[in-house]
Amino acid sequence: MSDTSKWSDLTIRLGSALFMVVVGLIALLSGGIVFHLAVAIICGLMIWELVRMIAPLNAPLAFQLGVLSGLASLIAVYIPSGFALPLLLVPTFVGFAGLVRNRVIFMVFGVMIMLAGFGMMSVRSDLGFIWMLWLIVTVVATDALGYFAGRMIGGPKFWPAVSPKKTWSGTAFGWLGAAVVGWAFAAYTGASVELIGISIAVAMASQMGDIAESAIKRKMGVKDSSALIPGHGGVLDRFDGMLGASVFLLIVGQFVGFPPGLV
């Protein structure tokens, strides 16, 4: 592959990324209903894309589940957690009943999407702007360093049968980027240096989310989850890393005491 072909999509990717950064920062800084709406819309779009991938001939069901998931995500953050959790699982059961094939894929990934959205809204509401920013920057650094290191260094592929572009060099540099983010946020907030290790683990979880989505696309024979974001594919393609990271933090944060050294 020539150097030109390696970087042929860089301009359009950067343009789309800049737009997403601006919109994301507005939502993140605003917090409250603005952030909750943004996350709910993203969850609804990811569910829509997921159903379109695994049941391409059932567009009405994809739309219905997307709307239902977005509404469930938005309502869940405003009610007690004990009632929010079953509400978040409702779209999964509705989808299970409506789908004929690939039900297990939908159930597993659907639950992951709903919990991830709830996790992001909870981090922003309960822990504040700084720690939601940490989560986002960790995932972005993992993805960005993995992208550039993979193309500049190359080397052995991570899992060529599922994700042919991912390399071990990109994977390792993603961990390094997350470690630097963890160190920087620990220094700024006064959190324990354990944040470095947690950041690396979050990076690994984000990579697992990325790989899981790649496996679904490979199974269904599609390149992207949709074409909503120029240069990036679909919303699910762009936020798959956040899925793994958010679900990981939602679960593990209950055990390690997050933020470390501040609780």
Beta strands, then each sheet from edge to edge (+ up, - down):
strand 1: 157-159
strand 2: 163-167
sheet 1: 1+ 2-
end
